[in-house]
């Protein structure tokens, strides 16, 4: 419930900022890019190792240390606080370099504004790090509520800031932006992340944890952290390279390119977060037990079932994105000060991302198979190949597509990258496990493709008839319902038994009260934020 509420609030925040700052404006592009940079730096420094290395070490200290790991946790929090504080200072000095790395298409004035925003936003590096570390300590102590609900506080604060900016008459152009309005946006956005951190730290103090700075790093296990987190860092670095190249390509596409790319990606992440992560939450405990027993056949069966359930659930969503992308974009973003042409561009980008939804989900699930076998090296190497394909695709889009269409080429590049990752991970797992249930997977994918095509065809036909006559809300509702019915009918005619299994799995989870994994690892690679991708996969850009 907390994860779903946080994601919904984050989605509302995106809509409010787009309407208030104006989707398509250079101001919103500068804001979004600057707000993504603290996440990039945080990931590279510690984010990738938080769930995979630091949480297990905290757990071990809690079980083996005479004081229940209190001193170890104090030293770790101190190390992260002082370390990320230093990183924040260095990054602030290097803010112009960071901005130049991502924005070759910005004008001089837009670059200057982005640097100003970035310097206000970079303290978020420290806030995210302390929030994640304190949340990990809370989880070890059996307190789960605050870390799960804290991102909601962040989104609520930033949404309130956006609405206040509109009420006081904040501008949508860089030239009309006044210093008070700049400070409201800058300080207010970082205040949201501070509120997230404060909520977790307050909950940790309420749990009885004694805060005490400890400057002696001995006993933390820095070498072990570095050794275990090395491959995870490699995965994160590969993802950041793709994010950097994709953002550079979007900036070349002109005003609104970065915002269209980032907002479409955020929408692309929603069904993955709600559906695929729910499937993995149900499947992962069994998968981990099978891996511990070296039961390769059961690992294969569990991975196969997880992929098939995710594909059956996500295919109709992907079909709706492809068929109704422009109408969905108009419904969600054609409000306030948004530019109509950029809203249309976002709809096209969203439709292109729909093609990547199914392969990305399968790729993310297969990576969990490696992690269950305690292998981080292989996923990191596969991730580097995925990023290489995505980078090549983004560069090709920038080189060969018209400027206005470059941003549309980015999701196509991502789709090619995820498909490559899915095939590669499947082949490697087949070699390691002896089988990967390939025939059943291929059969399910083929039948799902036919059912999704039927759904997309029906939805497209209805939308084509109604679009000239009525607004996007009616078009989406009127086209989505028969499209969904067409998918279910086609699935039954094609004997997609996974559809019934999916319903049974979902209802069983509701009856038993299953929720998200409360270890802090139910999100793919960013334990502090609700919109991250799997470790080793290109992450969601910015918040």
MIGU-52649 format. One record per residue (C-alpha): x, y, z; residue number from 0. Coordinates in pm, whole numbers. Example, Ala and Ser with C-alpha at 12.3 -4.5 7.8 and 13.67 -1.06 7.14 Angstrom:
REM MIGU-52649
1230;-450;780;0 .
1367;-106;714;1 .
//
This chain:
REM MIGU-52649
0;0;0;0 .
278;245;92;1 .
471;175;-227;2 .
160;221;-441;3 .
70;544;-261;4 .
423;678;-304;5 .
423;600;-675;6 .
81;758;-722;7 .
195;1072;-540;8 .
510;1082;-750;9 .
298;1058;-1062;10 .
80;1349;-947;11 .
396;1549;-878;12 .
510;1496;-1239;13 .
173;1613;-1372;14 .
166;1922;-1150;15 .
518;2033;-1240;16 .
452;1982;-1610;17 .
134;2189;-1594;18 .
285;2465;-1380;19 .
626;2503;-1545;20 .
494;2426;-1892;21 .
572;2100;-2072;22 .
788;2207;-2364;23 .
947;2505;-2189;24 .
1322;2538;-2151;25 .
1258;2613;-1782;26 .
1108;2268;-1721;27 .
1390;2100;-1915;28 .
1648;2278;-1699;29 .
1462;2191;-1381;30 .
1420;1823;-1470;31 .
1781;1775;-1578;32 .
1918;1947;-1268;33 .
1691;1742;-1043;34 .
1820;1420;-1199;35 .
2188;1494;-1142;36 .
2193;1433;-763;37 .
2048;1088;-829;38 .
2319;1013;-1085;39 .
2596;1106;-842;40 .
2433;924;-551;41 .
2396;606;-754;42 .
2757;607;-861;43 .
2887;666;-509;44 .
2677;440;-288;45 .
2327;378;-424;46 .
2406;60;-614;47 .
2570;-102;-312;48 .
2306;-6;-56;49 .
2064;-298;-92;50 .
2311;-556;-223;51 .
2602;-502;19;52 .
2532;-262;306;53 .
2196;-410;413;54 .
2338;-765;440;55 .
2635;-636;639;56 .
2404;-450;877;57 .
2205;-771;918;58 .
2517;-971;994;59 .
2634;-715;1251;60 .
2293;-720;1420;61 .
2315;-1098;1456;62 .
2679;-1132;1557;63 .
2775;-819;1753;64 .
2718;-818;2131;65 .
2536;-483;2113;66 .
2311;-595;1831;67 .
2513;-401;1572;68 .
2444;-57;1721;69 .
2805;64;1709;70 .
2848;-77;1360;71 .
2537;108;1243;72 .
2660;429;1408;73 .
2994;402;1229;74 .
2824;325;899;75 .
2584;621;926;76 .
2874;848;1019;77 .
3083;726;728;78 .
2799;774;481;79 .
2715;1118;622;80 .
3070;1253;613;81 .
3152;1082;284;82 .
2844;1204;100;83 .
2890;1549;250;84 .
3234;1565;90;85 .
3098;1430;-237;86 .
2827;1697;-232;87 .
3084;1975;-193;88 .
3298;1843;-478;89 .
2994;1796;-702;90 .
2879;2151;-629;91 .
3212;2288;-744;92 .
3195;2070;-1056;93 .
2830;2153;-1132;94 .
2911;2325;-1466;95 .
3105;2018;-1579;96 .
2818;1787;-1485;97 .
2567;2002;-1671;98 .
2785;2021;-1983;99 .
2813;1644;-1983;100 .
2437;1603;-2026;101 .
2323;1909;-2223;102 .
2506;1980;-2550;103 .
2182;2113;-2697;104 .
2118;2381;-2433;105 .
2161;2750;-2505;106 .
2402;2957;-2294;107 .
2118;3102;-2085;108 .
1958;2762;-2032;109 .
2292;2612;-1935;110 .
2343;2889;-1676;111 .
2000;2832;-1524;112 .
2058;2456;-1512;113 .
2387;2510;-1326;114 .
2207;2731;-1072;115 .
1934;2472;-1021;116 .
2193;2195;-992;117 .
2384;2368;-715;118 .
2064;2403;-515;119 .
1969;2039;-578;120 .
2304;1868;-512;121 .
2256;1856;-130;122 .
1994;1593;-212;123 .
2288;1352;-251;124 .
2342;1365;125;125 .
1968;1354;201;126 .
1912;1045;-16;127 .
2211;866;132;128 .
2115;928;493;129 .
1752;837;421;130 .
1853;506;263;131 .
2105;418;535;132 .
1869;507;820;133 .
1592;313;647;134 .
1818;9;626;135 .
1892;31;999;136 .
1519;61;1069;137 .
1445;-249;862;138 .
1707;-446;1055;139 .
1539;-334;1378;140 .
1200;-453;1250;141 .
1056;-108;1173;142 .
926;-88;816;143 .
660;183;796;144 .
870;500;784;145 .
1106;396;500;146 .
807;285;294;147 .
602;600;348;148 .
885;857;344;149 .
894;901;-38;150 .
529;1006;-14;151 .
631;1301;204;152 .
883;1402;-62;153 .
622;1400;-340;154 .
365;1586;-130;155 .
610;1866;-47;156 .
722;1910;-408;157 .
362;1901;-533;158 .
272;2172;-281;159 .
571;2376;-399;160 .
455;2345;-759;161 .
102;2458;-673;162 .
236;2749;-466;163 .
459;2850;-758;164 .
148;2871;-975;165 .
-52;3067;-716;166 .
218;3332;-676;167 .
243;3374;-1054;168 .
567;3193;-1127;169 .
682;3224;-1487;170 .
730;2953;-1752;171 .
1009;3133;-1936;172 .
1367;3166;-1818;173 .
1372;3538;-1894;174 .
1072;3609;-1669;175 .
1196;3392;-1380;176 .
1251;3609;-1074;177 .
1490;3535;-789;178 .
1210;3463;-536;179 .
1048;3219;-779;180 .
1383;3054;-847;181 .
1441;3012;-473;182 .
1090;2871;-424;183 .
1147;2602;-685;184 .
1505;2524;-582;185 .
1474;2522;-205;186 .
1125;2372;-214;187 .
1232;2075;-426;188 .
1529;1996;-203;189 .
1303;2047;101;190 .
1096;1754;-25;191 .
1397;1522;-17;192 .
1495;1666;323;193 .
1145;1584;451;194 .
1190;1227;330;195 .
1518;1200;518;196 .
1382;1370;829;197 .
1088;1130;849;198 .
1316;826;840;199 .
1568;971;1083;200 .
1288;1067;1324;201 .
1150;714;1309;202 .
1498;574;1377;203 .
1535;796;1681;204 .
1188;690;1802;205 .
1294;326;1774;206 .
1551;385;2048;207 .
1857;395;1825;208 .
2124;616;1989;209 .
2264;866;1738;210 .
2632;923;1798;211 .
2890;1037;1541;212 .
3185;799;1521;213 .
3485;914;1323;214 .
3672;584;1348;215 .
3589;375;1037;216 .
3758;62;1170;217 .
3528;-237;1184;218 .
3298;-118;907;219 .
3456;-348;651;220 .
3542;-95;383;221 .
3740;-349;182;222 .
3456;-598;194;223 .
3206;-331;89;224 .
3430;-233;-200;225 .
3485;-593;-306;226 .
3122;-701;-289;227 .
2986;-379;-433;228 .
3232;-360;-721;229 .
3020;-546;-975;230 .
2707;-366;-862;231 .
2888;-37;-913;232 .
2986;-157;-1259;233 .
2619;-226;-1335;234 .
2515;118;-1212;235 .
2792;288;-1409;236 .
2679;109;-1726;237 .
2323;231;-1667;238 .
2444;586;-1607;239 .
2636;588;-1933;240 .
2315;505;-2120;241 .
2121;767;-1923;242 .
2386;1027;-2003;243 .
2386;956;-2377;244 .
2005;938;-2390;245 .
1975;1273;-2210;246 .
2232;1433;-2439;247 .
2037;1309;-2739;248 .
1710;1442;-2595;249 .
1868;1784;-2535;250 .
1970;1803;-2900;251 .
1606;1748;-2995;252 .
1520;2102;-2888;253 .
1298;2256;-2617;254 .
1083;1999;-2442;255 .
1296;1703;-2550;256 .
1433;1620;-2206;257 .
1096;1659;-2035;258 .
918;1449;-2301;259 .
1178;1175;-2258;260 .
1178;1179;-1878;261 .
801;1198;-1835;262 .
738;924;-2089;263 .
994;707;-1912;264 .
826;772;-1577;265 .
493;656;-1723;266 .
669;354;-1873;267 .
790;263;-1525;268 .
446;268;-1362;269 .
311;-66;-1495;270 .
647;-230;-1433;271 .
641;-113;-1072;272 .
280;-214;-1008;273 .
269;-543;-1201;274 .
616;-688;-1253;275 .
746;-608;-906;276 .
431;-762;-759;277 .
490;-1080;-956;278 .
854;-1088;-848;279 .
758;-1030;-485;280 .
547;-1346;-496;281 .
805;-1549;-689;282 .
1135;-1442;-531;283 .
1110;-1625;-198;284 .
1062;-1956;-382;285 .
1338;-1864;-625;286 .
1583;-1791;-344;287 .
1503;-2116;-165;288 .
1552;-2312;-487;289 .
1886;-2142;-545;290 .
1997;-2221;-190;291 .
1917;-2590;-252;292 .
2089;-2581;-594;293 .
1762;-2700;-745;294 .
1822;-2582;-1099;295 .
1503;-2726;-1239;296 .
1292;-2538;-986;297 .
1487;-2216;-1055;298 .
1406;-2254;-1424;299 .
1040;-2326;-1356;300 .
1007;-2026;-1124;301 .
1177;-1789;-1368;302 .
965;-1919;-1654;303 .
644;-1875;-1457;304 .
743;-1526;-1343;305 .
817;-1413;-1699;306 .
499;-1565;-1838;307 .
281;-1405;-1571;308 .
446;-1067;-1623;309 .
413;-1089;-2002;310 .
44;-1177;-1986;311 .
-22;-891;-1744;312 .
187;-626;-1919;313 .
103;-699;-2282;314 .
-239;-526;-2273;315 .
-81;-225;-2100;316 .
184;-211;-2371;317 .
-90;-238;-2636;318 .
-275;57;-2483;319 .
45;264;-2473;320 .
114;190;-2840;321 .
-243;245;-2956;322 .
-341;538;-2734;323 .
-11;711;-2656;324 .
-112;1051;-2797;325 .
-454;1039;-2628;326 .
-300;938;-2295;327 .
-47;1220;-2317;328 .
-322;1471;-2394;329 .
-535;1341;-2108;330 .
-251;1366;-1856;331 .
-40;1660;-1973;332 .
-250;1893;-2192;333 .
-324;2120;-1897;334 .
-203;2446;-1753;335 .
91;2597;-1937;336 .
197;2295;-2141;337 .
283;2333;-2508;338 .
50;2135;-2736;339 .
325;2025;-2975;340 .
537;1890;-2688;341 .
236;1704;-2548;342 .
197;1540;-2888;343 .
567;1453;-2895;344 .
540;1300;-2548;345 .
250;1084;-2670;346 .
460;950;-2955;347 .
751;880;-2721;348 .
514;704;-2482;349 .
384;485;-2764;350 .
741;392;-2858;351 .
818;302;-2495;352 .
521;66;-2504;353 .
720;-157;-2740;354 .
994;-190;-2476;355 .
772;-276;-2178;356 .
754;-654;-2222;357 .
1123;-718;-2303;358 .
1233;-494;-2017;359 .
1021;-683;-1766;360 .
1151;-1021;-1884;361 .
1507;-892;-1865;362 .
1455;-764;-1509;363 .
1310;-1098;-1396;364 .
1595;-1302;-1546;365 .
1848;-1082;-1367;366 .
1683;-1179;-1040;367 .
1773;-1538;-1120;368 .
2142;-1448;-1113;369 .
2104;-1247;-793;370 .
1924;-1540;-627;371 .
2231;-1750;-705;372 .
2445;-1473;-547;373 .
2604;-1385;-878;374 .
2648;-1012;-939;375 .
2930;-1043;-1193;376 .
2726;-1193;-1477;377 .
2440;-939;-1455;378 .
2698;-660;-1455;379 .
2858;-790;-1773;380 .
2518;-833;-1938;381 .
2423;-481;-1829;382 .
2731;-342;-1998;383 .
2618;-503;-2324;384 .
2266;-366;-2276;385 .
2401;-17;-2224;386 .
2628;-50;-2528;387 .
2331;-136;-2750;388 .
2125;148;-2602;389 .
2409;398;-2643;390 .
2458;294;-3006;391 .
2087;337;-3070;392 .
2074;683;-2910;393 .
2379;797;-3105;394 .
2223;664;-3426;395 .
1902;855;-3348;396 .
2100;1175;-3302;397 .
2297;1118;-3621;398 .
2028;1003;-3865;399 .
1687;1125;-3744;400 .
1549;1476;-3796;401 .
1606;1692;-3490;402 .
1241;1688;-3391;403 .
1232;1306;-3399;404 .
1551;1232;-3207;405 .
1369;1188;-2876;406 .
1136;931;-3040;407 .
1441;724;-3131;408 .
1549;698;-2766;409 .
1276;452;-2653;410 .
1337;248;-2968;411 .
1702;226;-2865;412 .
1596;123;-2514;413 .
1367;-144;-2658;414 .
1654;-287;-2863;415 .
1879;-279;-2555;416 .
1628;-457;-2332;417 .
1557;-719;-2597;418 .
1930;-783;-2625;419 .
1954;-815;-2247;420 .
1659;-1053;-2233;421 .
1802;-1284;-2501;422 .
2154;-1273;-2359;423 .
2042;-1341;-2002;424 .
1825;-1628;-2123;425 .
2111;-1787;-2317;426 .
2353;-1756;-2025;427 .
2101;-1901;-1781;428 .
2027;-2185;-2023;429 .
2397;-2267;-2035;430 .
2428;-2253;-1657;431 .
2104;-2430;-1563;432 .
2081;-2671;-1855;433 .
1739;-2546;-1966;434 .
1531;-2227;-1961;435 .
1187;-2359;-2061;436 .
1237;-2198;-2400;437 .
955;-2367;-2590;438 .
689;-2271;-2340;439 .
826;-1916;-2316;440 .
829;-1878;-2695;441 .
477;-2021;-2723;442 .
343;-1788;-2454;443 .
510;-1484;-2610;444 .
369;-1569;-2954;445 .
14;-1609;-2824;446 .
39;-1296;-2610;447 .
160;-1103;-2914;448 .
-148;-1211;-3109;449 .
-382;-1121;-2823;450 .
-212;-783;-2771;451 .
-227;-710;-3143;452 .
-602;-776;-3137;453 .
-641;-543;-2839;454 .
-429;-270;-3001;455 .
-622;-304;-3326;456 .
-960;-262;-3159;457 .
-839;28;-2944;458 .
-682;204;-3242;459 .
-996;167;-3453;460 .
-1221;308;-3180;461 .
-979;594;-3108;462 .
-959;680;-3479;463 .
-1337;708;-3497;464 .
-1384;909;-3177;465 .
-1079;1138;-3172;466 .
-1232;1400;-3406;467 .
-1557;1401;-3210;468 .
-1467;1417;-2842;469 .
-1192;1475;-2586;470 .
-907;1245;-2478;471 .
-1083;1122;-2163;472 .
-1375;979;-2357;473 .
-1143;842;-2627;474 .
-921;660;-2376;475 .
-1216;517;-2184;476 .
-1414;420;-2493;477 .
-1115;266;-2670;478 .
-949;106;-2369;479 .
-1251;-95;-2254;480 .
-1318;-281;-2581;481 .
-945;-321;-2628;482 .
-921;-492;-2289;483 .
-1219;-713;-2369;484 .
-1060;-806;-2702;485 .
-741;-907;-2519;486 .
-923;-1131;-2272;487 .
-1132;-1295;-2545;488 .
-828;-1354;-2765;489 .
-631;-1489;-2468;490 .
-903;-1742;-2394;491 .
-933;-1846;-2758;492 .
-556;-1891;-2772;493 .
-564;-2088;-2444;494 .
-340;-1855;-2248;495 .
-371;-2041;-1918;496 .
-131;-1794;-1759;497 .
-410;-1537;-1752;498 .
-607;-1749;-1505;499 .
-289;-1822;-1308;500 .
-220;-1449;-1288;501 .
-565;-1379;-1144;502 .
-524;-1664;-895;503 .
-180;-1536;-789;504 .
-310;-1183;-741;505 .
-614;-1287;-540;506 .
-404;-1522;-328;507 .
-169;-1234;-246;508 .
-464;-1016;-146;509 .
-617;-1288;72;510 .
-289;-1361;250;511 .
-204;-993;296;512 .
120;-1017;101;513 .
288;-684;52;514 .
612;-555;-85;515 .
934;-709;29;516 .
1017;-524;343;517 .
1391;-568;325;518 .
1429;-256;117;519 .
1509;-462;-192;520 .
1167;-487;-353;521 .
1264;-191;-569;522 .
1520;-272;-832;523 .
1826;-70;-752;524 .
1738;250;-577;525 .
1622;173;-222;526 .
1552;536;-142;527 .
1322;623;-433;528 .
1011;465;-578;529 .
1105;501;-944;530 .
1418;302;-1004;531 .
1503;19;-1231;532 .
1667;-311;-1164;533 .
2031;-309;-1080;534 .
2214;-323;-1404;535 .
1925;-188;-1608;536 .
1904;170;-1732;537 .
1735;360;-1453;538 .
1445;593;-1461;539 .
1562;944;-1530;540 .
1518;1194;-1260;541 .
1226;1251;-1035;542 .
//
